Amino acid sequence: MLEMRPNCERCDCDLPADEAGAFICSFECTFCSDCADGALDGVCPNCRGELEPRPMRRGRALADNPASTKRVFNPPGGG
């Protein structure tokens, strides 16, 4: 099952599982649209894979399979 991470790994902004605007690679690294389309230019900085829009999880599916609460934060430069 896809891990729905709650934040952008680069800028730490919130990314709710039931809203558009999150991008993931095949390893489920997660970034916001500003970072994915901006500085990252559609490429995951961790694995160099393509960033694709993350599917949304809504309603009963989200209730039965809640998003992760574990935040992953790897800012540029290790900040």
PyMOL Python script that loads the backbone (N, CA, C, O; Angstrom):
from pymol import cmd

cmd.read_pdbstr("""\
ATOM      1  N   MET A   1       0.845  -1.172   0.000  1.00  0.00           N
ATOM      2  CA  MET A   1       0.000   0.000   0.000  1.00  0.00           C
ATOM      3  C   MET A   1       0.895   1.240   0.000  1.00  0.00           C
ATOM      4  O   MET A   1       1.913   1.294   0.690  1.00  0.00           O
ATOM      5  N   LEU A   2       0.496   2.213  -0.775  1.00  0.00           N
ATOM      6  CA  LEU A   2       1.226   3.463  -0.896  1.00  0.00           C
ATOM      7  C   LEU A   2       1.270   4.196   0.442  1.00  0.00           C
ATOM      8  O   LEU A   2       0.233   4.432   1.062  1.00  0.00           O
ATOM      9  N   GLU A   3       2.468   4.551   0.880  1.00  0.00           N
ATOM     10  CA  GLU A   3       2.618   5.343   2.097  1.00  0.00           C
ATOM     11  C   GLU A   3       2.299   6.803   1.754  1.00  0.00           C
ATOM     12  O   GLU A   3       2.980   7.418   0.933  1.00  0.00           O
ATOM     13  N   MET A   4       1.287   7.335   2.374  1.00  0.00           N
ATOM     14  CA  MET A   4       0.873   8.718   2.122  1.00  0.00           C
ATOM     15  C   MET A   4       1.571   9.610   3.146  1.00  0.00           C
ATOM     16  O   MET A   4       1.029   9.878   4.218  1.00  0.00           O
ATOM     17  N   ARG A   5       2.764  10.063   2.811  1.00  0.00           N
ATOM     18  CA  ARG A   5       3.529  10.902   3.736  1.00  0.00           C
ATOM     19  C   ARG A   5       2.866  12.266   3.874  1.00  0.00           C
ATOM     20  O   ARG A   5       2.315  12.790   2.906  1.00  0.00           O
ATOM     21  N   PRO A   6       2.917  12.848   5.076  1.00  0.00           N
ATOM     22  CA  PRO A   6       2.149  14.059   5.360  1.00  0.00           C
ATOM     23  C   PRO A   6       2.812  15.376   4.982  1.00  0.00           C
ATOM     24  O   PRO A   6       2.223  16.439   5.179  1.00  0.00           O
ATOM     25  N   ASN A   7       4.024  15.325   4.444  1.00  0.00           N
ATOM     26  CA  ASN A   7       4.737  16.579   4.193  1.00  0.00           C
ATOM     27  C   ASN A   7       5.714  16.462   3.029  1.00  0.00           C
ATOM     28  O   ASN A   7       6.057  15.368   2.580  1.00  0.00           O
ATOM     29  N   CYS A   8       6.148  17.623   2.560  1.00  0.00           N
ATOM     30  CA  CYS A   8       7.193  17.694   1.542  1.00  0.00           C
ATOM     31  C   CYS A   8       8.533  17.460   2.217  1.00  0.00           C
ATOM     32  O   CYS A   8       8.844  18.090   3.228  1.00  0.00           O
ATOM     33  N   GLU A   9       9.323  16.555   1.660  1.00  0.00           N
ATOM     34  CA  GLU A   9      10.631  16.255   2.247  1.00  0.00           C
ATOM     35  C   GLU A   9      11.612  17.417   2.128  1.00  0.00           C
ATOM     36  O   GLU A   9      12.577  17.492   2.889  1.00  0.00           O
ATOM     37  N   ARG A  10      11.378  18.308   1.195  1.00  0.00           N
ATOM     38  CA  ARG A  10      12.319  19.399   0.953  1.00  0.00           C
ATOM     39  C   ARG A  10      11.981  20.661   1.755  1.00  0.00           C
ATOM     40  O   ARG A  10      12.875  21.268   2.345  1.00  0.00           O
ATOM     41  N   CYS A  11      10.706  21.065   1.786  1.00  0.00           N
ATOM     42  CA  CYS A  11      10.347  22.321   2.455  1.00  0.00           C
ATOM     43  C   CYS A  11       9.455  22.121   3.678  1.00  0.00           C
ATOM     44  O   CYS A  11       9.152  23.082   4.385  1.00  0.00           O
ATOM     45  N   ASP A  12       9.033  20.888   3.932  1.00  0.00           N
ATOM     46  CA  ASP A  12       8.238  20.509   5.100  1.00  0.00           C
ATOM     47  C   ASP A  12       6.812  21.050   5.103  1.00  0.00           C
ATOM     48  O   ASP A  12       6.173  21.050   6.155  1.00  0.00           O
ATOM     49  N   CYS A  13       6.286  21.512   3.963  1.00  0.00           N
ATOM     50  CA  CYS A  13       4.892  21.963   3.951  1.00  0.00           C
ATOM     51  C   CYS A  13       3.971  20.745   4.051  1.00  0.00           C
ATOM     52  O   CYS A  13       4.335  19.643   3.643  1.00  0.00           O
ATOM     53  N   ASP A  14       2.790  20.959   4.594  1.00  0.00           N
ATOM     54  CA  ASP A  14       1.813  19.888   4.758  1.00  0.00           C
ATOM     55  C   ASP A  14       1.241  19.460   3.411  1.00  0.00           C
ATOM     56  O   ASP A  14       0.987  20.290   2.539  1.00  0.00           O
ATOM     57  N   LEU A  15       1.043  18.149   3.254  1.00  0.00           N
ATOM     58  CA  LEU A  15       0.473  17.576   2.029  1.00  0.00           C
ATOM     59  C   LEU A  15      -0.617  16.579   2.414  1.00  0.00           C
ATOM     60  O   LEU A  15      -0.354  15.379   2.500  1.00  0.00           O
ATOM     61  N   PRO A  16      -1.836  17.061   2.647  1.00  0.00           N
ATOM     62  CA  PRO A  16      -2.926  16.164   3.029  1.00  0.00           C
ATOM     63  C   PRO A  16      -3.169  15.086   1.969  1.00  0.00           C
ATOM     64  O   PRO A  16      -3.074  15.344   0.769  1.00  0.00           O
ATOM     65  N   ALA A  17      -3.480  13.884   2.431  1.00  0.00           N
ATOM     66  CA  ALA A  17      -3.681  12.743   1.539  1.00  0.00           C
ATOM     67  C   ALA A  17      -4.889  12.911   0.624  1.00  0.00           C
ATOM     68  O   ALA A  17      -4.962  12.288  -0.436  1.00  0.00           O
ATOM     69  N   ASP A  18      -5.836  13.753   1.035  1.00  0.00           N
ATOM     70  CA  ASP A  18      -7.063  13.920   0.247  1.00  0.00           C
ATOM     71  C   ASP A  18      -7.061  15.183  -0.606  1.00  0.00           C
ATOM     72  O   ASP A  18      -8.115  15.633  -1.056  1.00  0.00           O
ATOM     73  N   GLU A  19      -5.882  15.755  -0.827  1.00  0.00           N
ATOM     74  CA  GLU A  19      -5.767  16.947  -1.670  1.00  0.00           C
ATOM     75  C   GLU A  19      -4.686  16.744  -2.725  1.00  0.00           C
ATOM     76  O   GLU A  19      -3.719  16.012  -2.514  1.00  0.00           O
ATOM     77  N   ALA A  20      -4.868  17.405  -3.860  1.00  0.00           N
ATOM     78  CA  ALA A  20      -3.858  17.375  -4.926  1.00  0.00           C
ATOM     79  C   ALA A  20      -2.655  18.211  -4.506  1.00  0.00           C
ATOM     80  O   ALA A  20      -2.729  18.975  -3.543  1.00  0.00           O
ATOM     81  N   GLY A  21      -1.561  18.067  -5.222  1.00  0.00           N
ATOM     82  CA  GLY A  21      -0.400  18.917  -4.988  1.00  0.00           C
ATOM     83  C   GLY A  21       0.826  18.189  -4.495  1.00  0.00           C
ATOM     84  O   GLY A  21       1.864  18.813  -4.275  1.00  0.00           O
ATOM     85  N   ALA A  22       0.735  16.873  -4.312  1.00  0.00           N
ATOM     86  CA  ALA A  22       1.894  16.099  -3.878  1.00  0.00           C
ATOM     87  C   ALA A  22       2.449  15.306  -5.054  1.00  0.00           C
ATOM     88  O   ALA A  22       1.706  14.862  -5.929  1.00  0.00           O
ATOM     89  N   PHE A  23       3.750  15.140  -5.061  1.00  0.00           N
ATOM     90  CA  PHE A  23       4.446  14.374  -6.090  1.00  0.00           C
ATOM     91  C   PHE A  23       5.310  13.329  -5.409  1.00  0.00           C
ATOM     92  O   PHE A  23       5.885  13.586  -4.351  1.00  0.00           O
ATOM     93  N   ILE A  24       5.407  12.130  -6.020  1.00  0.00           N
ATOM     94  CA  ILE A  24       6.192  11.038  -5.455  1.00  0.00           C
ATOM     95  C   ILE A  24       7.054  10.389  -6.531  1.00  0.00           C
ATOM     96  O   ILE A  24       6.782  10.499  -7.726  1.00  0.00           O
ATOM     97  N   CYS A  25       8.103   9.711  -6.071  1.00  0.00           N
ATOM     98  CA  CYS A  25       8.907   8.867  -6.961  1.00  0.00           C
ATOM     99  C   CYS A  25       8.516   7.419  -6.684  1.00  0.00           C
ATOM    100  O   CYS A  25       7.603   7.171  -5.896  1.00  0.00           O
ATOM    101  N   SER A  26       9.177   6.475  -7.306  1.00  0.00           N
ATOM    102  CA  SER A  26       8.823   5.063  -7.120  1.00  0.00           C
ATOM    103  C   SER A  26       9.194   4.544  -5.733  1.00  0.00           C
ATOM    104  O   SER A  26       8.763   3.457  -5.350  1.00  0.00           O
ATOM    105  N   PHE A  27       9.984   5.300  -4.979  1.00  0.00           N
ATOM    106  CA  PHE A  27      10.334   4.926  -3.603  1.00  0.00           C
ATOM    107  C   PHE A  27       9.473   5.675  -2.586  1.00  0.00           C
ATOM    108  O   PHE A  27       9.734   5.615  -1.385  1.00  0.00           O
ATOM    109  N   GLU A  28       8.451   6.378  -3.067  1.00  0.00           N
ATOM    110  CA  GLU A  28       7.489   7.116  -2.252  1.00  0.00           C
ATOM    111  C   GLU A  28       8.078   8.354  -1.588  1.00  0.00           C
ATOM    112  O   GLU A  28       7.482   8.896  -0.657  1.00  0.00           O
ATOM    113  N   CYS A  29       9.245   8.812  -2.054  1.00  0.00           N
ATOM    114  CA  CYS A  29       9.743  10.111  -1.602  1.00  0.00           C
ATOM    115  C   CYS A  29       8.686  11.124  -2.020  1.00  0.00           C
ATOM    116  O   CYS A  29       8.140  11.020  -3.118  1.00  0.00           O
ATOM    117  N   THR A  30       8.391  12.085  -1.181  1.00  0.00           N
ATOM    118  CA  THR A  30       7.242  12.953  -1.387  1.00  0.00           C
ATOM    119  C   THR A  30       7.630  14.420  -1.367  1.00  0.00           C
ATOM    120  O   THR A  30       8.362  14.870  -0.485  1.00  0.00           O
ATOM    121  N   PHE A  31       7.129  15.163  -2.353  1.00  0.00           N
ATOM    122  CA  PHE A  31       7.455  16.582  -2.482  1.00  0.00           C
ATOM    123  C   PHE A  31       6.216  17.368  -2.898  1.00  0.00           C
ATOM    124  O   PHE A  31       5.313  16.826  -3.534  1.00  0.00           O
ATOM    125  N   CYS A  32       6.181  18.636  -2.540  1.00  0.00           N
ATOM    126  CA  CYS A  32       5.073  19.508  -2.951  1.00  0.00           C
ATOM    127  C   CYS A  32       5.276  19.927  -4.409  1.00  0.00           C
ATOM    128  O   CYS A  32       6.359  19.759  -4.971  1.00  0.00           O
ATOM    129  N   SER A  33       4.237  20.464  -4.997  1.00  0.00           N
ATOM    130  CA  SER A  33       4.322  20.862  -6.406  1.00  0.00           C
ATOM    131  C   SER A  33       5.318  21.997  -6.611  1.00  0.00           C
ATOM    132  O   SER A  33       5.988  22.041  -7.642  1.00  0.00           O
ATOM    133  N   ASP A  34       5.429  22.915  -5.652  1.00  0.00           N
ATOM    134  CA  ASP A  34       6.396  24.008  -5.797  1.00  0.00           C
ATOM    135  C   ASP A  34       7.820  23.469  -5.896  1.00  0.00           C
ATOM    136  O   ASP A  34       8.588  23.905  -6.753  1.00  0.00           O
ATOM    137  N   CYS A  35       8.175  22.531  -5.032  1.00  0.00           N
ATOM    138  CA  CYS A  35       9.528  21.956  -5.060  1.00  0.00           C
ATOM    139  C   CYS A  35       9.712  21.045  -6.270  1.00  0.00           C
ATOM    140  O   CYS A  35      10.737  21.111  -6.949  1.00  0.00           O
ATOM    141  N   ALA A  36       8.709  20.183  -6.545  1.00  0.00           N
ATOM    142  CA  ALA A  36       8.822  19.231  -7.655  1.00  0.00           C
ATOM    143  C   ALA A  36       8.972  19.942  -8.994  1.00  0.00           C
ATOM    144  O   ALA A  36       9.810  19.564  -9.812  1.00  0.00           O
ATOM    145  N   ASP A  37       8.157  20.972  -9.216  1.00  0.00           N
ATOM    146  CA  ASP A  37       8.190  21.692 -10.491  1.00  0.00           C
ATOM    147  C   ASP A  37       9.280  22.757 -10.528  1.00  0.00           C
ATOM    148  O   ASP A  37       9.709  23.173 -11.604  1.00  0.00           O
ATOM    149  N   GLY A  38       9.722  23.193  -9.367  1.00  0.00           N
ATOM    150  CA  GLY A  38      10.719  24.260  -9.282  1.00  0.00           C
ATOM    151  C   GLY A  38      12.127  23.707  -9.220  1.00  0.00           C
ATOM    152  O   GLY A  38      12.659  23.221 -10.218  1.00  0.00           O
ATOM    153  N   ALA A  39      12.724  23.784  -8.053  1.00  0.00           N
ATOM    154  CA  ALA A  39      14.131  23.436  -7.864  1.00  0.00           C
ATOM    155  C   ALA A  39      14.467  21.999  -8.260  1.00  0.00           C
ATOM    156  O   ALA A  39      15.577  21.727  -8.717  1.00  0.00           O
ATOM    157  N   LEU A  40      13.512  21.072  -8.088  1.00  0.00           N
ATOM    158  CA  LEU A  40      13.802  19.660  -8.396  1.00  0.00           C
ATOM    159  C   LEU A  40      13.605  19.316  -9.863  1.00  0.00           C
ATOM    160  O   LEU A  40      14.088  18.280 -10.321  1.00  0.00           O
ATOM    161  N   ASP A  41      12.917  20.148 -10.595  1.00  0.00           N
ATOM    162  CA  ASP A  41      12.684  19.957 -12.027  1.00  0.00           C
ATOM    163  C   ASP A  41      12.178  18.551 -12.359  1.00  0.00           C
ATOM    164  O   ASP A  41      12.580  17.952 -13.356  1.00  0.00           O
ATOM    165  N   GLY A  42      11.275  18.028 -11.491  1.00  0.00           N
ATOM    166  CA  GLY A  42      10.639  16.742 -11.768  1.00  0.00           C
ATOM    167  C   GLY A  42      11.477  15.522 -11.487  1.00  0.00           C
ATOM    168  O   GLY A  42      11.109  14.418 -11.886  1.00  0.00           O
ATOM    169  N   VAL A  43      12.620  15.694 -10.795  1.00  0.00           N
ATOM    170  CA  VAL A  43      13.511  14.568 -10.514  1.00  0.00           C
ATOM    171  C   VAL A  43      13.722  14.457  -9.006  1.00  0.00           C
ATOM    172  O   VAL A  43      14.039  15.444  -8.342  1.00  0.00           O
ATOM    173  N   CYS A  44      13.546  13.254  -8.472  1.00  0.00           N
ATOM    174  CA  CYS A  44      13.753  13.015  -7.048  1.00  0.00           C
ATOM    175  C   CYS A  44      15.231  13.191  -6.702  1.00  0.00           C
ATOM    176  O   CYS A  44      16.086  12.580  -7.344  1.00  0.00           O
ATOM    177  N   PRO A  45      15.545  14.011  -5.705  1.00  0.00           N
ATOM    178  CA  PRO A  45      16.946  14.215  -5.336  1.00  0.00           C
ATOM    179  C   PRO A  45      17.545  13.017  -4.610  1.00  0.00           C
ATOM    180  O   PRO A  45      18.765  12.915  -4.486  1.00  0.00           O
ATOM    181  N   ASN A  46      16.698  12.110  -4.129  1.00  0.00           N
ATOM    182  CA  ASN A  46      17.188  10.949  -3.386  1.00  0.00           C
ATOM    183  C   ASN A  46      17.588   9.794  -4.297  1.00  0.00           C
ATOM    184  O   ASN A  46      18.648   9.195  -4.115  1.00  0.00           O
ATOM    185  N   CYS A  47      16.741   9.479  -5.277  1.00  0.00           N
ATOM    186  CA  CYS A  47      16.999   8.310  -6.128  1.00  0.00           C
ATOM    187  C   CYS A  47      17.167   8.665  -7.603  1.00  0.00           C
ATOM    188  O   CYS A  47      17.502   7.805  -8.418  1.00  0.00           O
ATOM    189  N   ARG A  48      16.940   9.911  -7.938  1.00  0.00           N
ATOM    190  CA  ARG A  48      17.031  10.426  -9.310  1.00  0.00           C
ATOM    191  C   ARG A  48      15.893   9.932 -10.200  1.00  0.00           C
ATOM    192  O   ARG A  48      15.959  10.078 -11.421  1.00  0.00           O
ATOM    193  N   GLY A  49      14.847   9.349  -9.604  1.00  0.00           N
ATOM    194  CA  GLY A  49      13.684   8.902 -10.355  1.00  0.00           C
ATOM    195  C   GLY A  49      12.760  10.067 -10.691  1.00  0.00           C
ATOM    196  O   GLY A  49      12.899  11.164 -10.149  1.00  0.00           O
ATOM    197  N   GLU A  50      11.814   9.811 -11.592  1.00  0.00           N
ATOM    198  CA  GLU A  50      10.838  10.832 -11.980  1.00  0.00           C
ATOM    199  C   GLU A  50       9.835  11.063 -10.865  1.00  0.00           C
ATOM    200  O   GLU A  50       9.428  10.128 -10.175  1.00  0.00           O
ATOM    201  N   LEU A  51       9.443  12.308 -10.697  1.00  0.00           N
ATOM    202  CA  LEU A  51       8.378  12.649  -9.760  1.00  0.00           C
ATOM    203  C   LEU A  51       7.066  12.716 -10.519  1.00  0.00           C
ATOM    204  O   LEU A  51       6.953  13.402 -11.535  1.00  0.00           O
ATOM    205  N   GLU A  52       6.080  11.996 -10.014  1.00  0.00           N
ATOM    206  CA  GLU A  52       4.762  11.919 -10.625  1.00  0.00           C
ATOM    207  C   GLU A  52       3.715  12.373  -9.616  1.00  0.00           C
ATOM    208  O   GLU A  52       3.948  12.281  -8.410  1.00  0.00           O
ATOM    209  N   PRO A  53       2.566  12.863 -10.082  1.00  0.00           N
ATOM    210  CA  PRO A  53       1.518  13.258  -9.138  1.00  0.00           C
ATOM    211  C   PRO A  53       1.105  12.075  -8.256  1.00  0.00           C
ATOM    212  O   PRO A  53       0.869  10.969  -8.743  1.00  0.00           O
ATOM    213  N   ARG A  54       1.026  12.337  -6.955  1.00  0.00           N
ATOM    214  CA  ARG A  54       0.594  11.290  -6.020  1.00  0.00           C
ATOM    215  C   ARG A  54      -0.931  11.167  -6.089  1.00  0.00           C
ATOM    216  O   ARG A  54      -1.632  12.178  -6.055  1.00  0.00           O
ATOM    217  N   PRO A  55      -1.448   9.945  -6.187  1.00  0.00           N
ATOM    218  CA  PRO A  55      -2.903   9.794  -6.174  1.00  0.00           C
ATOM    219  C   PRO A  55      -3.455  10.226  -4.819  1.00  0.00           C
ATOM    220  O   PRO A  55      -2.768  10.150  -3.800  1.00  0.00           O
ATOM    221  N   MET A  56      -4.699  10.678  -4.826  1.00  0.00           N
ATOM    222  CA  MET A  56      -5.342  11.088  -3.581  1.00  0.00           C
ATOM    223  C   MET A  56      -6.054   9.893  -2.963  1.00  0.00           C
ATOM    224  O   MET A  56      -6.467   8.971  -3.666  1.00  0.00           O
ATOM    225  N   ARG A  57      -6.191   9.919  -1.664  1.00  0.00           N
ATOM    226  CA  ARG A  57      -6.951   8.904  -0.944  1.00  0.00           C
ATOM    227  C   ARG A  57      -8.041   9.646  -0.177  1.00  0.00           C
ATOM    228  O   ARG A  57      -7.753  10.500   0.662  1.00  0.00           O
ATOM    229  N   ARG A  58      -9.289   9.310  -0.472  1.00  0.00           N
ATOM    230  CA  ARG A  58     -10.407  10.068   0.098  1.00  0.00           C
ATOM    231  C   ARG A  58     -11.434   9.157   0.749  1.00  0.00           C
ATOM    232  O   ARG A  58     -11.435   7.940   0.560  1.00  0.00           O
ATOM    233  N   GLY A  59     -12.307   9.789   1.521  1.00  0.00           N
ATOM    234  CA  GLY A  59     -13.479   9.133   2.076  1.00  0.00           C
ATOM    235  C   GLY A  59     -13.172   7.878   2.856  1.00  0.00           C
ATOM    236  O   GLY A  59     -12.291   7.853   3.716  1.00  0.00           O
ATOM    237  N   ARG A  60     -13.918   6.835   2.537  1.00  0.00           N
ATOM    238  CA  ARG A  60     -13.809   5.569   3.262  1.00  0.00           C
ATOM    239  C   ARG A  60     -12.408   4.965   3.117  1.00  0.00           C
ATOM    240  O   ARG A  60     -11.879   4.385   4.066  1.00  0.00           O
ATOM    241  N   ALA A  61     -11.817   5.100   1.942  1.00  0.00           N
ATOM    242  CA  ALA A  61     -10.465   4.563   1.724  1.00  0.00           C
ATOM    243  C   ALA A  61      -9.466   5.211   2.683  1.00  0.00           C
ATOM    244  O   ALA A  61      -8.594   4.533   3.226  1.00  0.00           O
ATOM    245  N   LEU A  62      -9.593   6.510   2.888  1.00  0.00           N
ATOM    246  CA  LEU A  62      -8.697   7.212   3.814  1.00  0.00           C
ATOM    247  C   LEU A  62      -9.019   6.845   5.262  1.00  0.00           C
ATOM    248  O   LEU A  62      -8.113   6.689   6.081  1.00  0.00           O
ATOM    249  N   ALA A  63     -10.298   6.709   5.575  1.00  0.00           N
ATOM    250  CA  ALA A  63     -10.695   6.330   6.931  1.00  0.00           C
ATOM    251  C   ALA A  63     -10.193   4.931   7.284  1.00  0.00           C
ATOM    252  O   ALA A  63      -9.730   4.697   8.401  1.00  0.00           O
ATOM    253  N   ASP A  64     -10.286   4.007   6.337  1.00  0.00           N
ATOM    254  CA  ASP A  64      -9.858   2.628   6.581  1.00  0.00           C
ATOM    255  C   ASP A  64      -8.339   2.452   6.478  1.00  0.00           C
ATOM    256  O   ASP A  64      -7.774   1.527   7.062  1.00  0.00           O
ATOM    257  N   ASN A  65      -7.695   3.334   5.739  1.00  0.00           N
ATOM    258  CA  ASN A  65      -6.239   3.261   5.511  1.00  0.00           C
ATOM    259  C   ASN A  65      -5.649   4.654   5.686  1.00  0.00           C
ATOM    260  O   ASN A  65      -5.326   5.319   4.702  1.00  0.00           O
ATOM    261  N   PRO A  66      -5.508   5.097   6.926  1.00  0.00           N
ATOM    262  CA  PRO A  66      -5.070   6.478   7.164  1.00  0.00           C
ATOM    263  C   PRO A  66      -3.667   6.756   6.628  1.00  0.00           C
ATOM    264  O   PRO A  66      -2.825   5.867   6.503  1.00  0.00           O
ATOM    265  N   ALA A  67      -3.464   8.021   6.321  1.00  0.00           N
ATOM    266  CA  ALA A  67      -2.149   8.477   5.863  1.00  0.00           C
ATOM    267  C   ALA A  67      -1.142   8.357   7.003  1.00  0.00           C
ATOM    268  O   ALA A  67      -1.510   8.330   8.178  1.00  0.00           O
ATOM    269  N   SER A  68       0.107   8.288   6.640  1.00  0.00           N
ATOM    270  CA  SER A  68       1.181   8.240   7.630  1.00  0.00           C
ATOM    271  C   SER A  68       1.232   9.553   8.412  1.00  0.00           C
ATOM    272  O   SER A  68       0.880  10.609   7.888  1.00  0.00           O
ATOM    273  N   THR A  69       1.663   9.479   9.637  1.00  0.00           N
ATOM    274  CA  THR A  69       1.883  10.689  10.438  1.00  0.00           C
ATOM    275  C   THR A  69       3.372  10.962  10.609  1.00  0.00           C
ATOM    276  O   THR A  69       3.759  11.972  11.198  1.00  0.00           O
ATOM    277  N   LYS A  70       4.213  10.056  10.089  1.00  0.00           N
ATOM    278  CA  LYS A  70       5.668  10.208  10.202  1.00  0.00           C
ATOM    279  C   LYS A  70       6.155  11.205   9.152  1.00  0.00           C
ATOM    280  O   LYS A  70       6.029  10.975   7.949  1.00  0.00           O
ATOM    281  N   ARG A  71       6.709  12.308   9.629  1.00  0.00           N
ATOM    282  CA  ARG A  71       7.234  13.338   8.731  1.00  0.00           C
ATOM    283  C   ARG A  71       8.669  13.001   8.349  1.00  0.00           C
ATOM    284  O   ARG A  71       9.477  12.631   9.201  1.00  0.00           O
ATOM    285  N   VAL A  72       8.980  13.130   7.069  1.00  0.00           N
ATOM    286  CA  VAL A  72      10.337  12.948   6.547  1.00  0.00           C
ATOM    287  C   VAL A  72      10.776  14.317   6.048  1.00  0.00           C
ATOM    288  O   VAL A  72      10.109  14.919   5.207  1.00  0.00           O
ATOM    289  N   PHE A  73      11.902  14.810   6.570  1.00  0.00           N
ATOM    290  CA  PHE A  73      12.367  16.152   6.207  1.00  0.00           C
ATOM    291  C   PHE A  73      13.847  16.101   5.928  1.00  0.00           C
ATOM    292  O   PHE A  73      14.656  15.872   6.827  1.00  0.00           O
ATOM    293  N   ASN A  74      14.199  16.316   4.664  1.00  0.00           N
ATOM    294  CA  ASN A  74      15.600  16.320   4.208  1.00  0.00           C
ATOM    295  C   ASN A  74      15.838  17.609   3.430  1.00  0.00           C
ATOM    296  O   ASN A  74      15.894  17.586   2.201  1.00  0.00           O
ATOM    297  N   PRO A  75      15.979  18.728   4.127  1.00  0.00           N
ATOM    298  CA  PRO A  75      16.148  19.994   3.414  1.00  0.00           C
ATOM    299  C   PRO A  75      17.458  20.047   2.639  1.00  0.00           C
ATOM    300  O   PRO A  75      18.409  19.335   2.962  1.00  0.00           O
ATOM    301  N   PRO A  76      17.501  20.900   1.607  1.00  0.00           N
ATOM    302  CA  PRO A  76      18.749  21.047   0.855  1.00  0.00           C
ATOM    303  C   PRO A  76      19.877  21.461   1.793  1.00  0.00           C
ATOM    304  O   PRO A  76      19.689  22.328   2.647  1.00  0.00           O
ATOM    305  N   GLY A  77      21.006  20.869   1.644  1.00  0.00           N
ATOM    306  CA  GLY A  77      22.158  21.201   2.480  1.00  0.00           C
ATOM    307  C   GLY A  77      22.102  20.571   3.857  1.00  0.00           C
ATOM    308  O   GLY A  77      22.945  20.869   4.704  1.00  0.00           O
ATOM    309  N   GLY A  78      21.116  19.697   4.103  1.00  0.00           N
ATOM    310  CA  GLY A  78      21.039  19.007   5.387  1.00  0.00           C
ATOM    311  C   GLY A  78      20.573  19.844   6.540  1.00  0.00           C
ATOM    312  O   GLY A  78      20.659  19.406   7.688  1.00  0.00           O
ATOM    313  N   GLY A  79      20.067  21.068   6.273  1.00  0.00           N
ATOM    314  CA  GLY A  79      19.656  22.042   7.266  1.00  0.00           C
ATOM    315  C   GLY A  79      18.768  21.542   8.277  1.00  0.00           C
ATOM    316  O   GLY A  79      18.361  22.289   9.166  1.00  0.00           O
TER     317      GLY A  79
END
""", "prot")
cmd.dss("prot")
cmd.show_as("cartoon", "prot")
cmd.util.cbc("prot")
cmd.orient("prot")
